[in-house]
Amino acid sequence: MTRFLLLYSTTDGHTRHIAEFMAKHWQAAEHDVSVQDVSLPSKRYQIYF
């Protein structure tokens, strides 16, 4: 099994649909897929300015 991290950024949501479509197909092929919208703040990381 291969692990994928699929990062995307979207304004209207079209790219999110493409990322979710790709993730479903990779998951159907028994791959481990994480999908993350990088345009949204992450709860895992703190950004300091």
PyMOL commands that set and color helices and strands:
alter all, ss='L'
color gray80, all
select helices_A, chain A and resi 14-28
alter helices_A, ss='H'
color red, helices_A
select strands_A, chain A and resi 3-8+32-37
alter strands_A, ss='S'
color yellow, strands_A
deselect
rebuild
show_as cartoon
